[in-house]
Amino acid sequence: MEYPTMEEVEAADHLQICKWYRFLPSPGTIALGRAPEVHKTMVKKERLIMDAISNRFLQGGGMSPEISKKIGLTK
């Protein structure tokens, strides 16, 4: 699963935020094995996006049993 852009995070509904919160890999995971400067840049960018997702997730009330059932355990 690819990280969304900051614009996509800002426009997303709570259900989409919950999907990203549950299924996105940790920042930088996608860039493992790349050149160190590329990895460092991706970690920084993805951390900012994950922070925005986390903030929206908490502001929206987090995960409910209903949302958890809708999005499931796997992608």
Secondary structure as the mmCIF struct_conf table of DSSP 4:
data_model
#
loop_
_struct_conf.conf_type_id
_struct_conf.id
_struct_conf.beg_label_comp_id
_struct_conf.beg_label_asym_id
_struct_conf.beg_label_seq_id
_struct_conf.end_label_comp_id
_struct_conf.end_label_asym_id
_struct_conf.end_label_seq_id
HELX_LH_PP_P HELX_LH_PP_P1 GLU A 2 THR A 5
HELX_RH_AL_P HELX_RH_AL_P1 MET A 6 ALA A 11
HELX_RH_AL_P HELX_RH_AL_P2 HIS A 14 PHE A 23
BEND BEND1 LEU A 24 LEU A 24
HELX_LH_PP_P HELX_LH_PP_P2 PRO A 25 SER A 26
TURN_TY1_P TURN_TY1_P1 PRO A 27 GLY A 28
HELX_RH_3T_P HELX_RH_3T_P1 THR A 29 ALA A 31
TURN_TY1_P TURN_TY1_P2 LEU A 32 GLY A 33
BEND BEND2 ARG A 34 ARG A 34
HELX_RH_AL_P HELX_RH_AL_P3 PRO A 36 GLN A 59
TURN_TY1_P TURN_TY1_P3 GLY A 60 GLY A 61
HELX_RH_AL_P HELX_RH_AL_P4 PRO A 65 ILE A 71
BEND BEND3 LEU A 73 LEU A 73
#
